């Protein structure tokens, strides 16, 4: 299951997400989304967990809990919509 984590402090790293969610089970991947040009966090990320039951427990227990000083928003990620690529100037 792919989990969306929002309202992340800009200092949170992918390793921090991995560590926070590992308490609930196996993590396939943990990624903080960064700006392509600046490399700065966009304030959200994703955690993939192969076991859906563990993922649901992580969502339930981590939603609205503090991580690096901010209460994070945690829910099941919705599939990414296909959208046309924006032209780069």
C-alpha positions as a Markdown table, in Angstrom:
| # | Residue | x | y | z |
|---|---|---|---|---|
| 1 | Unk | 0.0 | 0.0 | 0.0 |
| 2 | Unk | 1.2 | 3.5 | -0.8 |
| 3 | Unk | 0.8 | 6.0 | 2.0 |
| 4 | Unk | 0.8 | 9.8 | 1.6 |
| 5 | Unk | 2.4 | 11.9 | 4.3 |
| 6 | Unk | 1.7 | 15.6 | 4.3 |
| 7 | Unk | 2.5 | 18.7 | 6.4 |
| 8 | Unk | 6.1 | 17.5 | 6.8 |
| 9 | Unk | 8.7 | 19.8 | 8.3 |
| 10 | Unk | 11.2 | 20.8 | 5.6 |
| 11 | Unk | 14.0 | 19.2 | 7.6 |
| 12 | Unk | 12.5 | 15.7 | 7.5 |
| 13 | Unk | 14.4 | 13.3 | 5.2 |
| 14 | Unk | 13.5 | 10.0 | 3.6 |
| 15 | Unk | 15.5 | 8.2 | 6.3 |
| 16 | Unk | 13.4 | 10.0 | 8.9 |
| 17 | Unk | 10.2 | 8.7 | 7.3 |
| 18 | Unk | 11.6 | 5.2 | 7.0 |
| 19 | Unk | 12.5 | 5.3 | 10.7 |
| 20 | Unk | 9.1 | 6.6 | 11.9 |
| 21 | Unk | 7.1 | 4.1 | 9.9 |
| 22 | Unk | 9.3 | 1.0 | 10.4 |
| 23 | Unk | 7.8 | 0.6 | 13.9 |
| 24 | Unk | 4.6 | -0.7 | 12.1 |
| 25 | Unk | 6.2 | -3.2 | 9.7 |
| 26 | Unk | 8.3 | -3.6 | 6.6 |
| 27 | Unk | 8.9 | -0.6 | 4.4 |
| 28 | Unk | 9.5 | -1.0 | 0.7 |
| 29 | Unk | 10.4 | 2.6 | 0.1 |
| 30 | Unk | 10.2 | 5.9 | 1.9 |
| 31 | Unk | 10.6 | 9.1 | -0.1 |
| 32 | Unk | 10.3 | 12.8 | 0.6 |
| 33 | Unk | 9.4 | 14.7 | -2.5 |
| 34 | Unk | 11.8 | 17.5 | -3.4 |
| 35 | Unk | 11.8 | 20.4 | -5.8 |
| 36 | Unk | 13.7 | 19.5 | -8.9 |
| 37 | Unk | 15.6 | 22.7 | -9.2 |
| 38 | Unk | 16.3 | 23.7 | -5.6 |
| 39 | Unk | 16.4 | 20.2 | -4.0 |
| 40 | Unk | 14.3 | 21.5 | -1.1 |
| 41 | Unk | 11.5 | 19.4 | 0.4 |
| 42 | Unk | 8.0 | 20.2 | -0.9 |
| 43 | Unk | 6.6 | 19.2 | 2.5 |
| 44 | Unk | 5.2 | 15.8 | 1.6 |
| 45 | Unk | 6.3 | 12.3 | 0.9 |
| 46 | Unk | 5.3 | 8.7 | 0.4 |
| 47 | Unk | 5.9 | 5.4 | 2.3 |
| 48 | Unk | 5.3 | 2.1 | 0.6 |
| 49 | Unk | 4.4 | -0.9 | 2.8 |
| 50 | Unk | 3.9 | -4.4 | 1.3 |
| 51 | Unk | 1.5 | -5.5 | 4.1 |
| 52 | Unk | -1.8 | -3.7 | 3.8 |
| 53 | Unk | -2.8 | -4.5 | 7.5 |
| 54 | Unk | 0.5 | -2.9 | 8.7 |
| 55 | Unk | 0.0 | 0.0 | 6.4 |
| 56 | Unk | -3.6 | 0.7 | 7.7 |
| 57 | Unk | -2.3 | 0.5 | 11.3 |
| 58 | Unk | 0.5 | 3.0 | 10.5 |
| 59 | Unk | -2.1 | 5.4 | 8.9 |
| 60 | Unk | -4.4 | 5.1 | 11.8 |
| 61 | Unk | -1.7 | 5.7 | 14.5 |
| 62 | Unk | 0.5 | 8.2 | 12.7 |
| 63 | Unk | -2.2 | 10.6 | 11.4 |
| 64 | Unk | -2.1 | 13.9 | 13.2 |
| 65 | Unk | 0.9 | 12.9 | 15.3 |
| 66 | Unk | 4.0 | 15.1 | 15.6 |
| 67 | Unk | 7.1 | 14.4 | 13.5 |
| 68 | Unk | 10.0 | 16.9 | 13.8 |
| 69 | Unk | 7.7 | 19.4 | 15.4 |
| 70 | Unk | 4.7 | 19.3 | 13.0 |
| 71 | Unk | 1.6 | 17.2 | 13.1 |
| 72 | Unk | 1.6 | 15.2 | 10.0 |
| 73 | Unk | -1.3 | 14.2 | 7.8 |
| 74 | Unk | -1.3 | 10.5 | 6.9 |
| 75 | Unk | -3.7 | 8.6 | 4.5 |
| 76 | Unk | -3.7 | 6.1 | 1.7 |
| 77 | Unk | -2.2 | 7.7 | -1.4 |
| 78 | Unk | -4.6 | 8.1 | -4.4 |
| 79 | Unk | -3.3 | 7.0 | -7.8 |
| 80 | Unk | -1.5 | 9.7 | -9.6 |
| 81 | Unk | -3.6 | 11.2 | -12.4 |
| 82 | Unk | -2.1 | 11.4 | -15.8 |
| 83 | Unk | -1.8 | 15.0 | -16.7 |
| 84 | Unk | 0.1 | 16.7 | -19.5 |
| 85 | Unk | 3.6 | 17.8 | -18.8 |
| 86 | Unk | 4.0 | 21.5 | -18.3 |
| 87 | Unk | 6.4 | 23.1 | -20.7 |
| 88 | Unk | 9.7 | 24.1 | -19.1 |
| 89 | Unk | 10.9 | 27.6 | -19.9 |
